[in-house]
Amino acid sequence: MFKNLKILIIEDSILLIERFLMVIEETGIVKGAEYALNYHEAQLSFSKITPDILVLDINLPDVNGIEMLKIFRKNYPSLKIIISSIHTDDYYRVVCRNLGADYFVSKTDAFEALPSIIYEIAAAEAVPA
């Protein structure tokens, strides 16, 4: 049986957040989804929910996503981190993977890729029936 997952989206575009939330809701296996526009809001969101999955943009207004990736990977080693970025060249993919990102998707592919990634994570964390 799938565990009800909690997701935090850190993204500075409200339009993208709304679309991510729609896609996440359509999976039917997410217990809660929060969003933050920056690092400060992300810290507050972590106090509300302890997410299983983090969807993280690289270009953010206060602390960039790569720095956040370092922080969240260090403080939450079991957190599944999905980088969603307009930067799709190999440099960013390699940097993010080396810093502990579990997945890297381009923003143009994110809405199609996210459901299968969520199901993959849920299946890996499934509670035996």
SULHUGI-V111336 format. One record per residue. RES is the residue in three letters. SS is DSSP state (helix for helix, strand for strand, loop for the rest). BURIAL is # if it has 9 or more other C-alpha atoms within 8 Angstrom, else .. Layout:
<<RES	SS	BURIAL> <RES	SS	BURIAL>>
//
This chain:
<<MET	loop	.> <PHE	loop	#> <LYS	loop	#> <ASN	loop	.> <LEU	strand	#> <LYS	strand	#> <ILE	strand	#> <LEU	strand	#> <ILE	strand	#> <ILE	strand	#> <GLU	loop	#> <ASP	loop	#> <SER	loop	.> <ILE	helix	.> <LEU	helix	.> <LEU	helix	.> <ILE	helix	#> <GLU	helix	.> <ARG	helix	#> <PHE	helix	#> <LEU	helix	#> <MET	helix	.> <VAL	helix	#> <ILE	helix	#> <GLU	helix	#> <GLU	helix	.> <THR	helix	#> <GLY	loop	.> <ILE	loop	#> <VAL	strand	#> <LYS	strand	.> <GLY	strand	.> <ALA	strand	#> <GLU	strand	#> <TYR	strand	#> <ALA	strand	#> <LEU	loop	#> <ASN	loop	#> <TYR	helix	#> <HIS	helix	.> <GLU	helix	#> <ALA	helix	#> <GLN	helix	.> <LEU	helix	.> <SER	helix	#> <PHE	helix	#> <SER	helix	.> <LYS	helix	.> <ILE	loop	.> <THR	loop	.> <PRO	loop	#> <ASP	loop	#> <ILE	strand	#> <LEU	strand	#> <VAL	strand	#> <LEU	strand	#> <ASP	loop	#> <ILE	loop	#> <ASN	loop	.> <LEU	loop	#> <PRO	loop	.> <ASP	loop	.> <VAL	loop	#> <ASN	loop	#> <GLY	helix	#> <ILE	helix	.> <GLU	helix	.> <MET	helix	#> <LEU	helix	#> <LYS	helix	#> <ILE	helix	.> <PHE	helix	#> <ARG	helix	#> <LYS	helix	.> <ASN	helix	.> <TYR	loop	.> <PRO	loop	.> <SER	loop	.> <LEU	loop	#> <LYS	strand	#> <ILE	strand	#> <ILE	strand	#> <ILE	strand	#> <SER	strand	#> <SER	strand	#> <ILE	loop	.> <HIS	loop	.> <THR	loop	#> <ASP	loop	.> <ASP	helix	.> <TYR	helix	.> <TYR	helix	#> <ARG	helix	#> <VAL	helix	.> <VAL	helix	.> <CYS	helix	#> <ARG	helix	#> <ASN	helix	.> <LEU	loop	#> <GLY	loop	#> <ALA	loop	#> <ASP	loop	.> <TYR	strand	.> <PHE	strand	#> <VAL	strand	#> <SER	strand	#> <LYS	helix	#> <THR	helix	.> <ASP	helix	.> <ALA	helix	#> <PHE	helix	#> <GLU	helix	.> <ALA	helix	#> <LEU	helix	#> <PRO	helix	#> <SER	helix	.> <ILE	helix	.> <ILE	helix	#> <TYR	helix	#> <GLU	helix	.> <ILE	helix	#> <ALA	helix	#> <ALA	helix	.> <ALA	helix	.> <GLU	loop	.> <ALA	loop	#> <VAL	loop	.> <PRO	loop	.> <ALA	loop	.>>
//
